[in-house]
Amino acid sequence: MGAAPNSWFNDPGFFDTKDARTIIESLILPAYDSDFVWSSWVPVKVNVFGWRSSLDRIPCKLGLAKRNIIPDPFCQSCNSMEEDANHILLNCQFARRIWSALSIWCKLPVFAATNVSDLLKVPNLWPLSPEKKKVIYAIFLSTLWCLWKAWNDRNFNNLFKTDRDILGDIKSLSFLWIKTRAKMINLKWRQWCNFLF
């Protein structure tokens, strides 16, 4: 090969396929500035949704209006703001009520985030045990998922869920996912509903 060192080798004479993949991916794949952390405690589809929403890459009215598919980019719930991912999942009055109820259930301090990316960093700011931080993070991802499902039901199926119904969905789905995926086999429903564990 000649005297020049080969950039595909970590150490002289050692080929590392991980380095090759990293080089190829950096040349082919688009670069996203994302600090998203994948959680093994929620399904892949919820992680993908959380990642896409943190990049503001979920289908919403503002994106459709920009492509001239629909004329009105305003939120159907509050009719006061353009509907993007951050509005649907955080800033709409509907979403804010859910986040407020969630913070009461989880006994969390009041928090505010203007975008999903910042929201997902919030659990690491609190003085909690590493396990509790992972639980809160999984609950946040579950909440984003349940808000998205409720938004879709409202807009496409004409089904309007109450705040209580959505919070119930968040509690039950996050309980199921965390109990089975985090292997917290001793976690009981009553403990979960009172957030005592």
N, C-alpha and C positions, 0 to 999 in steps of 0.2 A: 504494500500500500504506500510505501514511501516513508520519508522521515517525518512528515507533518502529522501531528496527533489527530486522530479521528474524533469528531465531536459526538459520535454516537456511543462512545465508550466513557463510562464513569472513571474507571481506573484503567491503566494500560492493560490491554488484553481482556477486559471484562465487558461484555455486552449486556445492557440492561434494557429489556423491552419496555419497562415503565417509562424510561427516559425517551425512548423512541416514540411511544404513544403521546407523551406530553408535547414533544416537538411537533408531531403531525397535527394534533388537536389545536395547538396554538396557531398553526398556519391555515387550517381549514375552518374551524368552528368560530362563530362570532364571539366576541368578547363581551361579557356582561359584567358590569360592576355590581356584583351582588354578594352580600355577606350572609346569604341564606344558609341556615344550618338544617340539614335533613334530620328528621326525628324517626328513629326506629319504632317509636311507640304509636305511630299513626300509619294508616295505609299509604302506599305509594301515591295513589291518586290525590290524597290530601296534601302530601308533601309537594307534589307537582303543582297543585293549585296554589299552595302557599308561596312557592317560588315564583310562579307566574304573577300572582297578585303583588308580590313585593317588587316586581319589575313593572307593575302597572300594565300587564300584558294579558288581561282577561277581557273577553268581549263585553262591551258596555255601550251605552248610547252615544257617548262622546266620540268613540272610535268609529261607530257607524255613521254618525253625522259628518265626520271629517271626510269620509269616503262617499258622501252624498247618497247613502243608502236610506237614511231616515232624515227628516227635516228638523226634528226637535231633539236636542241633546240633553234636555232637562230631566231631572229625577221625577219619576211618577209619584213617589211618596211625598216629597216636600215641595216639589215644583219650584225650588228656589236656586238650586245649584246644578251645574252641568254634571252629568253622571259619568264619573270615571271610577276606577277600582277603589281608590281611596275614599271617594264619597260613599259608594255602595257599602263598603265594609267597615268604615270608621266614622265618617263625618255626617252622614244623614241622621236626622233625629231618631229614626228607627234603629239604626246601628248603635248610636250613642246610648240609647236606653238599654240595649242588650249588654253592652260593655259595662255599663254602670251596675246592672244586676249581677253580672259575672264577677265584678270586683267585690261586691257584697258577699256573694256566695263563697268566693275563695279567700275572703278576709284579706284582701289586698288593699294597699293604699290607693288613693285616687291617682289615676295616671291619665295622661293625654298624649296622643300621638297623632300627627297629621298625615302620616303615610304608613303603609303596611310594613315597609322595611324597618322603620323606627319602632313600630309596635313590637316586632319580633325581637328587638334588642332589650326591651323593658325588663323581662324576667332576670336578666343578668345584672341589672342595676340594683336589685333588692338583696338585702342580707338574708338569703335563704340557703338551706343546704343544697348541694348539687342535685340530689334526687328531687327535691321540691321544685327547683328551677326547671328540671326536665318535665316534671308533671305540669307546671304552669305553662311551659312552652307548648306541650302537647295539647293542653286545653285551649290555648290561643289558636293553634292551627285548627282544632276542631270547631272553634267558634267561627273562624273565617269560613270554613266549609259549610257550616249550618246557616250562616247568614247568606251565603251564595245560593244555597239550595232554596231558602225561603224567598230570596229575590227572584229566582227563576220560577218558582211556583206562583208567585204573585203576578209576574209579567206574562207568563206563557200558559199557565193553567187556571188563572183567575182564583187561586187559593190564597187566602189571607190568613197566615198564622199569627196567633197572639204572641206577645213577648214571652208569656209564660210557657207556651208550647215550644218556642225556639229554645228557651233556656232548658226545658226538659229534654229536648233533642241533644243539646250540648252535653248535659250531664250524663245521659244514657250512652251516647256514642263514645264520649271520652272515657267513661267508666269501662265500657266493653273493651275498647282499644288498649287502654293502659293496663287493665287487669290481665289481659291475655298476652300483650306484647312486651310489657315490662316484667312479666312473670310475678306480679304482685298477687299471688293466689290467696293470700289472707285478707285482701281488701274486700270489705263488705259494702253493700249498697247503702245501708244506713250511715255508715262512716262517710262514704263518698258524698252523700246528699248534704251532710253537715260539714263536709271538708275537714274531717278529723282523722288524721292518719299520721 
